[in-house]
Amino acid sequence: MGTLYILLILLLRVVQNYCSKRSSQLFPATMIGQIRYMTCLFGGAFLLGAAPMALDSSAMSLDHVTVGAAVAAGVSMAAAQLCMLLAMQSGTMVIVTAFSTAGLIVPCIAGALFMGEPMSVWQWCGVVLFILASWLLGRSAREQNTRFSKKTVLLLIGALLANGTTMLSQKLLTFLRPDSSAAAFSFLSFAILALVFSVILLSARVRGKTEHLDRRLYLPVFLLAAALFAMNVLVTKATLYVPSAVLFTVPNAGNNVIAAIMAALWVKERITPHALAGLALSILSVILVLGLVG
């Protein structure tokens, strides 16, 4: 079951990478435009989550743990999306993917220290190799992108920490409430965000501030909303079956490879020697983590 979840997550990563890059190319420059984008994105995920909620008999059994985890996951997802989209405008697709997925170190450390998921020395080596791979991919990005700046670095760090917090929220939920509803958790996470951004947007409209999205954004936003909701449910469910070291390292290392291939074929980002070394280390990190799990 865990293997199936990981394969599905990797397929959804392809959709996420494409939609994120396309959105970054058309992302509004003004704050009100960015708020409208976020409203559409998380509102779409919220509406898409209504069907799984209706089919889940335990969906309405909410408690303070589920609500708290949903709030943390929602806020961190919003921060991650904003940081990633803005970073892609001045960085490359590969480095943004690498840094955002490097947030896996957060749940791995928490799982080892507090959730009874001890990691072997070799597994820790695999995680360290993954971080090194991300650094090499980042160096490759700097070599070929003149717009890479200190602001880009701060956005990348923000994406790393925000994604790490989202992963940790998903892990904490199933650790504290193994019988909780992943559909309800995901639905609530996006519902909170949709409500907050909608209120901000309505407030701005009352003050006469408005901006329409580029129509070319509608399809990427819809597909990204669907991918984000589906991944949130799948990752949350997978935490019951797969240790953090495997669940967060394998899909994220695989995503580095996916992003590099998509970037080379689609937006013509060069695969430099540093990028090749980073991709090789990403694959090696997976081998170390998988080869030494129970």
Backbone torsions as a table, in degrees:
resi	resn	phi	psi	omega
1	MET	NA	-43.5	179.5
2	GLY	-60.0	-39.8	179.6
3	THR	-63.4	-41.2	179.1
4	LEU	-62.6	-43.2	178.4
5	TYR	-58.9	-44.3	-178.4
6	ILE	-64.3	-41.7	179.1
7	LEU	-63.3	-41.8	178.5
8	LEU	-64.8	-40.3	178.6
9	ILE	-61.6	-42.0	179.1
10	LEU	-63.3	-39.9	177.3
11	LEU	-63.6	-40.2	178.9
12	LEU	-69.1	-26.2	177.3
13	ARG	-63.8	-33.4	177.6
14	VAL	-61.5	-46.3	178.4
15	VAL	-62.2	-44.7	-179.4
16	GLN	-61.2	-45.3	-178.7
17	ASN	-62.1	-44.8	-179.4
18	TYR	-62.9	-49.1	-175.8
19	CYS	-67.6	-36.9	179.4
20	SER	-65.4	-44.0	179.6
21	LYS	-65.7	-43.5	179.6
22	ARG	-64.1	-40.5	178.7
23	SER	-64.2	-38.8	-179.4
24	SER	-64.7	-30.6	179.6
25	GLN	-71.3	-24.7	-177.1
26	LEU	-117.2	10.0	-172.9
27	PHE	-64.9	133.1	-179.1
28	PRO	-58.7	146.5	-179.8
29	ALA	-86.3	-24.0	-177.5
30	THR	-91.9	156.9	-179.6
31	MET	-63.7	-41.0	-178.7
32	ILE	-65.3	-36.0	176.8
33	GLY	-66.4	-40.0	178.7
34	GLN	-66.2	-37.0	177.5
35	ILE	-66.0	-40.5	177.4
36	ARG	-62.3	-41.3	178.3
37	TYR	-59.7	-48.2	-179.3
38	MET	-63.2	-37.4	177.7
39	THR	-61.6	-45.6	178.8
40	CYS	-65.1	-42.5	-178.2
41	LEU	-63.1	-55.5	-175.5
42	PHE	-78.6	-26.5	172.6
43	GLY	-65.6	-39.4	177.0
44	GLY	-63.7	-43.9	178.5
45	ALA	-63.9	-37.9	178.3
46	PHE	-62.4	-45.5	-179.6
47	LEU	-68.4	-39.2	178.3
48	LEU	-65.0	-26.8	-179.5
49	GLY	-78.6	-7.1	-177.8
50	ALA	-67.0	-37.9	-178.6
51	ALA	-64.9	-50.8	176.4
52	PRO	-58.5	-34.7	178.0
53	MET	-61.9	-42.6	-177.8
54	ALA	-66.7	-28.2	-177.5
55	LEU	-91.8	-7.9	-176.9
56	ASP	-100.0	110.7	-176.5
57	SER	-64.7	-24.4	-178.8
58	SER	-97.9	9.7	-172.1
59	ALA	-63.5	-31.0	-174.9
60	MET	-92.5	3.5	179.8
61	SER	-85.0	68.0	-177.6
62	LEU	-86.6	147.3	174.1
63	ASP	-139.4	180.0	-174.5
64	HIS	-64.9	-28.9	178.4
65	VAL	-68.3	-47.0	179.7
66	THR	-62.6	-44.3	-179.8
67	VAL	-64.0	-44.4	179.8
68	GLY	-62.6	-44.1	178.8
69	ALA	-65.0	-38.1	-180.0
70	ALA	-65.6	-41.2	178.5
71	VAL	-62.9	-46.8	180.0
72	ALA	-61.5	-44.3	-179.6
73	ALA	-65.8	-41.2	-179.2
74	GLY	-63.2	-48.2	-179.5
75	VAL	-62.9	-43.3	-178.2
76	SER	-68.8	-35.5	177.2
77	MET	-64.5	-41.2	178.6
78	ALA	-62.8	-44.9	179.2
79	ALA	-62.7	-40.7	-179.1
80	ALA	-64.5	-45.9	-179.1
81	GLN	-61.9	-43.5	-179.4
82	LEU	-64.4	-45.8	179.9
83	CYS	-62.6	-42.1	-177.8
84	MET	-66.7	-44.3	-178.6
85	LEU	-64.6	-42.8	179.7
86	LEU	-69.7	-37.6	179.9
87	ALA	-66.7	-35.3	-179.9
88	MET	-65.2	-22.9	179.3
89	GLN	-72.2	-25.8	-178.7
90	SER	-122.8	4.6	176.5
91	GLY	-128.9	-170.3	178.2
92	THR	-104.0	162.9	-178.9
93	MET	-59.6	-39.8	-175.9
94	VAL	-67.0	-45.6	-176.6
95	ILE	-68.1	-36.5	178.5
96	VAL	-64.4	-43.1	177.1
97	THR	-62.1	-44.4	-177.2
98	ALA	-62.4	-45.7	-178.3
99	PHE	-70.1	-41.2	-178.7
100	SER	-64.7	-38.6	179.5
101	THR	-76.2	-19.9	178.3
102	ALA	-66.2	-10.8	175.2
103	GLY	-61.2	-10.4	179.0
104	LEU	-57.4	-21.6	-179.6
105	ILE	-61.8	-28.5	-178.6
106	VAL	-65.0	-56.0	178.9
107	PRO	-68.6	-29.2	178.7
108	CYS	-63.7	-46.2	178.9
109	ILE	-65.2	-44.7	-179.9
110	ALA	-63.1	-40.6	179.5
111	GLY	-64.3	-40.1	-179.3
112	ALA	-70.8	-37.5	-174.4
113	LEU	-86.5	-34.8	-169.5
114	PHE	-124.3	-10.9	-172.5
115	MET	-120.3	17.7	175.5
116	GLY	66.9	34.0	177.8
117	GLU	-118.3	71.4	-178.1
118	PRO	-61.8	142.5	179.1
119	MET	-114.5	139.5	178.3
120	SER	-73.3	167.1	177.4
121	VAL	-58.7	-39.4	-178.8
122	TRP	-68.7	-35.2	176.7
123	GLN	-66.4	-39.9	175.6
124	TRP	-62.4	-37.7	176.7
125	CYS	-61.8	-38.2	177.8
126	GLY	-62.8	-42.3	178.8
127	VAL	-65.4	-42.2	178.9
128	VAL	-63.0	-40.7	177.5
129	LEU	-61.8	-37.5	178.4
130	PHE	-63.2	-42.9	178.0
131	ILE	-62.6	-42.0	177.8
132	LEU	-63.2	-38.7	177.7
133	ALA	-61.4	-41.0	178.7
134	SER	-63.3	-39.4	179.0
135	TRP	-64.2	-42.1	179.5
136	LEU	-65.0	-39.1	177.1
137	LEU	-65.5	-36.4	176.4
138	GLY	-64.4	-41.0	178.6
139	ARG	-63.6	-38.2	177.2
140	SER	-62.0	-39.9	-179.8
141	ALA	-63.8	-41.5	-179.4
142	ARG	-64.6	-31.8	-178.3
143	GLU	-66.8	-28.3	-173.4
144	GLN	-117.3	6.4	-179.1
145	ASN	-130.5	110.4	-176.9
146	THR	-74.9	-14.9	-179.5
147	ARG	-86.4	-0.8	179.1
148	PHE	-66.4	124.8	-173.5
149	SER	-139.5	-178.4	176.9
150	LYS	-62.4	-36.0	177.1
151	LYS	-60.5	-40.1	178.3
152	THR	-62.0	-42.5	179.2
153	VAL	-60.3	-44.8	179.5
154	LEU	-63.2	-39.9	177.9
155	LEU	-64.8	-38.8	178.9
156	LEU	-65.6	-42.3	177.3
157	ILE	-63.9	-39.7	177.0
158	GLY	-61.0	-42.7	178.5
159	ALA	-63.6	-40.8	178.6
160	LEU	-59.8	-51.7	-177.3
161	LEU	-67.0	-39.8	-178.9
162	ALA	-66.6	-44.2	177.8
163	ASN	-65.4	-37.4	176.8
164	GLY	-62.1	-39.2	178.1
165	THR	-66.7	-38.5	177.0
166	THR	-62.1	-47.1	178.9
167	MET	-60.3	-41.9	-180.0
168	LEU	-65.2	-39.0	178.2
169	SER	-61.6	-42.2	178.9
170	GLN	-64.1	-41.8	-179.7
171	LYS	-68.3	-42.5	-179.2
172	LEU	-62.2	-38.5	-178.6
173	LEU	-58.8	-51.8	-177.0
174	THR	-74.5	-22.7	175.9
175	PHE	-71.4	-43.5	-178.5
176	LEU	-84.6	-31.1	-178.8
177	ARG	-134.5	78.2	-177.3
178	PRO	-58.9	-26.3	-178.4
179	ASP	-95.1	12.9	-178.4
180	SER	-71.4	162.0	179.9
181	SER	-92.1	116.9	178.0
182	ALA	-65.4	-34.2	179.4
183	ALA	-65.9	-42.9	179.6
184	ALA	-65.8	-41.2	178.5
185	PHE	-59.9	-47.7	-178.9
186	SER	-67.7	-44.2	179.2
187	PHE	-58.2	-45.7	-178.8
188	LEU	-66.9	-38.8	178.7
189	SER	-56.9	-48.1	-178.2
190	PHE	-76.6	-31.2	178.9
191	ALA	-63.1	-42.4	179.5
192	ILE	-61.1	-45.5	-179.3
193	LEU	-66.0	-43.8	180.0
194	ALA	-59.9	-41.6	-179.5
195	LEU	-65.5	-47.4	-177.8
196	VAL	-61.9	-48.3	-178.3
197	PHE	-69.0	-32.7	177.4
198	SER	-65.3	-42.2	178.8
199	VAL	-62.7	-43.6	178.9
200	ILE	-62.8	-42.3	-178.9
201	LEU	-65.4	-43.3	179.1
202	LEU	-64.8	-38.8	178.1
203	SER	-62.3	-40.9	179.2
204	ALA	-67.0	-38.4	180.0
205	ARG	-65.2	-38.3	177.0
206	VAL	-59.1	-35.0	180.0
207	ARG	-84.3	5.5	176.6
208	GLY	85.3	12.4	-179.7
209	LYS	-102.4	120.6	179.5
210	THR	-151.8	158.1	177.9
211	GLU	-157.9	132.2	179.7
212	HIS	-88.4	145.6	177.8
213	LEU	-77.1	150.5	171.3
214	ASP	-60.6	129.0	-176.9
215	ARG	-58.7	-25.6	179.7
216	ARG	-69.0	-11.1	179.0
217	LEU	-83.6	-19.2	-171.7
218	TYR	-59.2	-48.9	-178.6
219	LEU	-65.4	-48.0	176.9
220	PRO	-58.8	-38.6	179.9
221	VAL	-64.7	-43.7	-179.5
222	PHE	-63.7	-46.7	-179.1
223	LEU	-65.6	-38.6	178.9
224	LEU	-66.7	-39.7	177.6
225	ALA	-60.4	-43.9	179.2
226	ALA	-64.3	-42.8	-179.3
227	ALA	-65.5	-42.1	-179.3
228	LEU	-63.9	-43.3	179.9
229	PHE	-65.0	-47.0	-178.2
230	ALA	-61.9	-43.3	179.5
231	MET	-65.3	-38.4	179.9
232	ASN	-61.8	-42.1	178.0
233	VAL	-65.9	-47.2	-176.6
234	LEU	-64.0	-44.8	-179.9
235	VAL	-64.7	-41.2	179.5
236	THR	-62.3	-43.7	177.8
237	LYS	-65.7	-39.3	-176.2
238	ALA	-66.8	-25.0	179.6
239	THR	-61.7	-18.3	177.4
240	LEU	-76.6	-23.0	-172.7
241	TYR	-113.4	-23.0	-171.0
242	VAL	-123.6	130.7	176.5
243	PRO	-60.2	151.9	-177.4
244	SER	-55.5	-40.5	-177.2
245	ALA	-58.6	-37.1	179.8
246	VAL	-83.0	-49.2	-174.8
247	LEU	-58.7	-39.7	-175.6
248	PHE	-95.7	-25.4	-179.9
249	THR	-79.8	-47.3	-173.2
250	VAL	-64.8	-53.8	179.0
251	PRO	-62.6	-35.1	-177.1
252	ASN	-74.6	-38.2	175.3
253	ALA	-66.4	-41.3	175.8
254	GLY	-60.9	-35.0	179.9
255	ASN	-67.9	-31.2	174.9
256	ASN	-59.4	-44.2	-179.9
257	VAL	-66.5	-44.9	179.2
258	ILE	-58.7	-47.1	-178.0
259	ALA	-63.0	-39.6	-179.3
260	ALA	-65.0	-42.0	179.7
261	ILE	-66.6	-45.3	179.6
262	MET	-63.0	-41.6	-179.3
263	ALA	-64.5	-40.1	-179.4
264	ALA	-68.3	-40.4	-176.3
265	LEU	-81.8	-33.3	-170.9
266	TRP	-97.1	-55.5	-176.8
267	VAL	-104.9	10.9	172.6
268	LYS	59.9	36.0	173.8
269	GLU	-76.8	129.6	-177.7
270	ARG	-69.4	142.0	173.1
271	ILE	-95.5	99.7	-176.2
272	THR	-81.6	170.4	175.5
273	PRO	-55.7	-38.5	177.6
274	HIS	-64.8	-38.4	178.8
275	ALA	-65.9	-42.2	178.0
276	LEU	-61.6	-42.1	178.1
277	ALA	-63.6	-40.3	178.7
278	GLY	-63.0	-42.4	179.1
279	LEU	-66.4	-39.1	178.2
280	ALA	-63.3	-41.3	178.5
281	LEU	-68.3	-33.8	176.1
282	SER	-60.0	-45.0	179.3
283	ILE	-66.3	-41.3	179.0
284	LEU	-63.9	-36.4	179.5
285	SER	-62.5	-38.4	177.5
286	VAL	-64.8	-42.5	179.6
287	ILE	-60.1	-43.8	179.9
288	LEU	-65.2	-44.5	-177.6
289	VAL	-68.2	-44.5	-178.5
290	LEU	-74.0	-38.4	-174.2
291	GLY	-69.2	-17.0	-175.8
292	LEU	-122.9	26.1	175.6
293	VAL	-95.5	124.0	177.5
294	GLY	15.3	NA	NA
